[in-house]
């Protein structure tokens, strides 16, 4: 499984990379901004994207819409990563067409399984 | 020689300044001076307050107002006395015969002034009438003057009270507005900080979890202990952030309650099961009494309230103590009461206990974990149920925490006794719109 993690926080990205890679056995690419994420997504065609919601500049929602607008990336499932634990926020992201939402802080030992479950539905 | 100054004049001046009654509309005073002039058949009448620039006056058009103001020596005599001060002919009165306002404009010949005495005995001014000719002020007219002075005084005091009320109202409105603004800023701040805390917590919590799991390689025994200390505390920090967000969302009504008829006893029993291991550690036993009854509530949220009460009761119970839970009816409400035999809570603290970040004792922070948010969360939950929450406690005698929530309204059941099948069919369609049915068919 090829994963792309887009998050502006280096440390969060690193933890996610170890969780999905070393614990979850996935191949993980990383991007620290929305636009870098779009480039990598076009090039590498990951099986899913773990996308942080709150990022400076192009935020999660804007990145998501840009991914959907591009034929090459439109079909890639997106799982949002958000610190906003509000149900309304989760519903809003799902209404945008997100495959699922993972809340910060996530459990590093179960993150890969959690995402596999989301992708299977 | 100066006329005598009343003993309390400086006091009276201060009162008048402070009262700010002088800028109020003057119709009632204008009416009173006109009445005084008419009754006394004098061309000039005025109310003078112990503030030189302020007067209400009724004067014949040919008498200049500026000149009347100079009659201050009469005023000073009148305000100093307890009764009506009368000068029937200034020319025949040695105190005033050479007075500038007698010899020159406005050529005062006669004067009668009644002091304006406040309810607490202060002389605040005079109501007086004047004439440019000698004038006899008989007893009836003097009495009228006293009564009109009393009316003027009542007007002044009324204005003073209205003014005070207005001030108080304006003050309380501005206090309420600023309190509201502070509360809003506090909520915004809490929400922002809590969200911002979750990002670093994600890295800390995640890294520690990975380290503790051994995915990053086996750790030496002592390092494992240190990592588990850090991990335990990151969990605590996370719980705190979640509690802060929880109380914030609950208090601002952003969390929807799922209110359905539900068994109160079942909620209590589940909460007791949750707390029992904690209680067992301290040898505390939990007993429960009361009827089975249904409340209208959110099962999970009410369970959170009961569990919070129980965990506090266990936390503050002496070793081998007993915590009792009772259920009872209070009017249309059902009450849950959790009683401990701990050291109790002082009256001052009881009032603050349901506010955020309050603890029974600040020294507790070191020995008993928790941020003092639990009861604030409970209060918000109970209030969203339309209920009330409280505590009764005496120092040294333990505490009883209680909450009351509305009892579930029984759905009306329709009982059909089958006698006529055709009638029953016809009635069934009309009567039964999703209502529970008992029948003997």
Interface residues (C-beta under 8 A of the other chain):
Chain A: X9 X11 X12 X14 X15 X16 X18 X19 X22 X23 X54 X83 X84 X85 X86 X88 X104 X105 X106 X107 X108 X109
Chain B: X195 X198 X199 X200 X201 X202 X203 X204 X205 X206 X207 X209 X210 X213 X215 X216 X238 X242 X245 X249 X254
